[in-house]
Amino acid sequence: MFPLRPAASAFALSLALAALVTAQAPKQTVLLWPDGAPGALGTADEDKPSLALYPASGSANTYSGVIVCPGGGYAHLAMDHEGVQIAAWLNNLGIGAYILKYRLGPKYHHPIELWDAQRAIRYVRSHASQLGIRPDRVGIWGFSAGGHLASTAATHFANPDSEADPIDRQSARPDFAILSYPVISMLDPYAHLGSRRNLLGEKPTPALTELLSNELQVTSRTPPTFLFHTTEDEVVPVENSVLFYLALRRAGVPVEMHIYQKGAHGVGLAQKDPILRTWPQHLSTWLQLQGFR
């Protein structure tokens, strides 16, 4: 029997990690604003953004932590395959995971969703010691419309507010971003129309549309980014990832992109696809090379 080559070993590790991805309950779920979120239009569960905490085991101040933004066209959240399964995968790498339940359209429009993501980053950073992570290793990972939210957080981060509560005194800039088949542009012909409508309303101004087309908002301060997409994606065109990749390259931001030919939209970790299920291993390797695991 021949020994496994490095590529085969990596593939075997990917399969082993995928096999460990099972549904689990969070250790704790916290409201981002216990006394009511800014801009809330009611007091129902949908008006209360929260984080489901899945801390990784191990010694304090060792691991990274990642805010996970499930997709759903800014109208619902795919909490299983783009949330709970992702948290389990991250935990298996020794990385803390925090699933964000952000407010949705058409009830809520920009900047509400961004406020929720920024507050999540600040919450995790301000609680880094309790969560067993380092405050300079806080990333964000988004899928589809959640990828748009993650890329918005990576390109639209406000300065800390020294007059605010202790959480909002923290930086809202993520230290790295992971974008899986993300919505990036709000401009035709590559925009996902449902996400644009739910986030920006029926008739957004050209200025607002450009502001939330994140390929136009990249700077040298945009954090290192990993991108995954498929050419066959008929829901969110692959050009969304390509445009963001090119913008990051021009800005000199470290970036890695993996585009697979085959595969539909919304595959998550793609555990049942013998080809696509290799993509998380590329991400695992990238996280290691960047020093985030």
C-alpha distance (Angstrom), angle and dihedral (degrees) to the residues before:
residue distance angle dihedral
M1 . . .
F2 3.78 . .
P3 3.84 120.4 .
L4 3.80 117.2 -109.3
R5 3.77 115.4 -94.7
P6 3.85 116.8 -130.1
A7 3.81 91.8 -100.4
A8 3.79 91.1 49.8
S9 3.80 90.7 47.7
A10 3.78 90.3 52.3
F11 3.79 90.3 49.7
A12 3.79 90.8 49.7
L13 3.80 89.8 51.1
S14 3.79 89.7 50.6
L15 3.80 90.5 53.3
A16 3.78 91.8 47.2
L17 3.78 91.9 51.3
A18 3.79 91.5 46.8
A19 3.79 90.5 52.3
L20 3.80 89.6 56.7
V21 3.81 93.6 54.7
T22 3.77 103.2 107.6
A23 3.78 134.6 149.9
Q24 3.78 114.4 -87.4
A25 3.75 139.3 167.5
P26 3.80 120.1 -108.5
K27 3.77 118.2 -108.5
Q28 3.79 88.1 -126.9
T29 3.80 140.3 -10.9
V30 3.79 116.6 -144.3
L31 3.78 132.1 -170.4
L32 3.78 111.8 -123.2
W33 3.80 89.6 -140.8
P34 3.83 109.1 24.0
D35 3.80 91.9 -171.5
G36 3.81 94.7 49.3
A37 3.80 132.7 -62.6
P38 3.81 120.1 -97.0
G39 3.79 111.0 -100.6
A40 3.82 93.0 17.8
L41 3.80 113.3 163.2
G42 3.78 95.5 -161.2
T43 3.78 145.0 -13.9
A44 3.80 100.8 -99.3
D45 3.79 122.3 118.1
E46 3.82 90.0 -97.0
D47 3.81 88.8 60.6
K48 3.81 93.8 55.6
P49 3.81 114.7 76.6
S50 3.78 112.5 -154.6
L51 3.79 146.0 173.7
A52 3.80 124.2 -128.4
L53 3.80 105.0 -149.5
Y54 3.80 120.8 -140.6
P55 3.82 104.0 171.4
A56 3.78 119.5 -169.3
S57 3.78 117.9 -122.2
G58 3.78 120.2 -113.4
S59 3.77 142.2 75.1
A60 3.78 120.1 -32.0
N61 3.80 123.8 -92.1
T62 3.81 93.2 18.1
Y63 3.77 106.7 99.6
S64 3.74 140.0 58.4
G65 3.78 122.5 -119.5
V66 3.79 127.6 -143.9
I67 3.80 130.4 -158.9
V68 3.82 106.6 -142.9
C69 3.82 118.6 -148.4
P70 3.82 112.1 -166.3
G71 3.79 117.9 -150.2
G72 3.77 130.9 -124.2
G73 3.79 108.7 140.1
Y74 3.81 92.2 -83.3
A75 3.83 85.8 -72.3
H76 3.81 102.9 84.6
L77 3.80 138.6 -1.2
A78 3.82 126.3 -113.3
M79 3.79 91.4 -143.8
D80 3.80 98.0 171.2
H81 3.81 112.2 49.6
E82 3.82 93.5 21.2
G83 3.79 95.9 37.2
V84 3.80 123.5 21.2
Q85 3.81 94.5 29.9
I86 3.79 89.9 49.6
A87 3.80 91.9 50.4
A88 3.81 90.3 52.6
W89 3.81 91.5 48.8
L90 3.80 91.6 50.8
N91 3.79 92.5 46.4
N92 3.80 89.3 53.5
L93 3.81 87.3 59.3
G94 3.80 91.6 50.5
I95 3.81 92.7 -104.0
G96 3.78 124.0 131.3
A97 3.81 116.3 -123.0
Y98 3.79 129.1 -157.1
I99 3.80 117.6 -174.4
L100 3.79 112.8 -146.8
K101 3.79 119.9 -142.6
Y102 3.79 99.3 -163.2
R103 3.78 128.2 -176.6
L104 3.79 117.1 -92.3
G105 3.77 144.4 -146.8
P106 2.87 152.0 -77.6
K107 3.81 83.1 38.9
Y108 3.80 93.3 44.5
H109 3.78 129.0 37.0
H110 3.80 136.1 -176.2
P111 3.03 129.2 -28.9
I112 3.81 92.8 29.8
E113 3.81 94.9 73.1
L114 3.80 91.3 48.0
W115 3.80 90.6 49.5
D116 3.80 88.8 55.2
A117 3.82 92.7 50.0
Q118 3.80 93.1 46.1
R119 3.79 91.4 48.6
A120 3.81 89.3 50.5
I121 3.81 91.9 53.4
R122 3.78 90.9 47.8
Y123 3.80 92.5 46.4
V124 3.80 92.6 52.9
R125 3.79 92.6 44.9
S126 3.80 93.1 48.4
H127 3.83 90.6 49.3
A128 3.81 95.6 41.6
S129 3.81 95.7 121.4
Q130 3.81 92.4 50.0
L131 3.81 90.9 46.9
G132 3.81 93.0 49.0
I133 3.80 96.4 -118.7
R134 3.77 137.8 111.1
P135 3.82 116.7 -101.7
D136 3.81 90.0 -133.7
R137 3.82 92.7 57.5
V138 3.78 101.9 63.7
G139 3.79 112.7 132.6
I140 3.78 136.6 175.7
W141 3.82 127.6 -138.7
G142 3.77 123.5 -168.7
F143 3.79 136.7 -179.6
S144 3.83 124.4 -151.3
A145 3.83 106.0 -42.5
G146 3.79 86.4 4.2
G147 3.79 84.8 57.4
H148 3.77 88.1 56.6
L149 3.79 89.7 52.0
A150 3.81 90.9 48.0
S151 3.80 91.8 48.5
T152 3.80 89.4 47.6
A153 3.80 89.8 53.5
A154 3.82 88.1 48.9
T155 3.81 93.2 52.9
H156 3.82 104.4 29.9
F157 3.79 108.2 50.3
A158 3.78 119.9 151.3
N159 3.78 124.1 -146.6
P160 3.82 117.5 -97.2
D161 3.80 114.3 -87.9
S162 3.81 108.9 -126.4
E163 3.82 89.7 -167.1
A164 3.82 94.9 53.2
D165 3.79 132.2 86.5
P166 3.83 117.1 -68.9
I167 3.81 92.4 -92.8
D168 3.81 95.6 53.5
R169 3.80 90.4 48.8
Q170 3.80 86.9 72.6
S171 3.80 124.5 90.3
A172 3.81 115.5 -95.0
R173 3.81 93.2 -155.4
P174 3.82 111.7 112.3
D175 3.80 116.0 -134.7
F176 3.81 91.8 -136.7
A177 3.80 139.0 0.5
I178 3.80 133.1 -143.6
L179 3.80 115.8 -163.8
S180 3.80 120.3 -170.8
Y181 3.83 116.1 -167.4
P182 3.81 86.4 -31.8
V183 3.74 132.1 -169.1
I184 3.80 102.3 -126.0
S185 3.79 109.4 156.4
M186 3.78 128.0 55.8
L187 3.80 90.7 -170.2
D188 3.78 126.1 97.3
P189 2.99 135.4 -77.3
Y190 3.83 95.4 29.3
A191 3.81 101.9 35.2
H192 3.78 120.6 116.2
L193 3.78 98.0 -126.0
G194 3.79 97.0 -153.8
S195 3.79 92.8 53.0
R196 3.79 91.2 46.5
R197 3.78 92.8 50.3
N198 3.80 94.8 46.3
L199 3.80 93.9 45.8
L200 3.79 102.0 37.6
G201 3.79 104.8 22.1
E202 3.78 131.9 -117.3
K203 3.81 98.0 -57.6
P204 3.80 111.6 23.0
T205 3.77 118.0 -177.7
P206 3.81 118.1 -107.1
A207 3.81 88.8 -114.2
L208 3.80 92.9 55.1
T209 3.79 92.0 44.9
E210 3.80 90.7 53.9
L211 3.80 92.5 44.1
L212 3.81 90.4 57.8
S213 3.81 94.2 42.5
N214 3.75 92.2 97.7
E215 3.78 97.0 -165.5
L216 3.82 84.1 72.5
Q217 3.82 94.1 50.0
V218 3.80 101.7 57.4
T219 3.81 117.4 123.8
S220 3.78 135.2 168.3
R221 3.83 87.1 -89.1
T222 3.79 93.4 61.6
P223 3.83 104.8 113.4
P224 3.82 126.0 -113.8
T225 3.79 109.2 -73.7
F226 3.80 139.4 -157.4
L227 3.83 118.5 -158.7
F228 3.81 130.6 -164.5
H229 3.81 125.8 -178.2
T230 3.81 142.5 142.0
T231 3.77 127.0 -125.3
E232 3.80 91.1 -137.1
D233 3.81 93.3 57.9
E234 3.81 103.8 129.2
V235 3.82 95.6 179.2
V236 3.80 102.4 53.1
P237 3.82 110.2 20.1
V238 3.79 115.3 -126.1
E239 3.80 88.5 -123.5
N240 3.80 86.8 80.6
S241 3.80 90.3 68.9
V242 3.79 93.2 38.3
L243 3.80 93.1 53.8
F244 3.79 91.8 49.0
Y245 3.80 91.4 47.1
L246 3.80 91.8 52.4
A247 3.80 91.7 47.8
L248 3.80 90.9 51.5
R249 3.80 90.6 48.7
R250 3.80 91.5 52.2
A251 3.80 90.1 50.0
G252 3.80 92.9 49.5
V253 3.81 93.9 -116.8
P254 3.83 117.1 151.5
V255 3.80 106.9 -108.0
E256 3.78 139.3 165.9
M257 3.81 125.0 -169.2
H258 3.80 131.8 -170.6
I259 3.79 118.4 -167.5
Y260 3.80 118.5 -175.7
Q261 3.79 120.3 -160.8
K262 3.80 97.5 -140.1
G263 3.78 127.7 47.4
A264 3.77 140.7 87.3
H265 3.78 127.9 -116.8
G266 3.78 120.7 -80.5
V267 3.80 100.2 28.0
G268 3.80 96.8 145.7
L269 3.80 109.1 -167.7
A270 3.84 88.9 -14.5
Q271 3.81 92.4 -138.9
K272 3.82 93.5 168.0
D273 3.81 96.2 51.1
P274 3.82 113.2 84.9
I275 3.81 92.2 -151.3
L276 3.80 104.7 33.6
R277 3.79 93.9 45.9
T278 3.80 87.6 72.4
W279 3.80 92.3 70.1
P280 3.84 96.6 81.6
Q281 3.80 89.6 58.4
H282 3.81 89.3 58.5
L283 3.79 87.4 53.0
S284 3.80 91.9 48.5
T285 3.80 90.3 52.3
W286 3.80 91.7 47.2
L287 3.80 92.0 51.4
Q288 3.78 89.2 51.9
L289 3.80 93.8 47.8
Q290 3.81 90.5 49.5
G291 3.80 91.7 50.4
F292 3.79 96.2 -113.5
R293 3.81 96.0 121.1
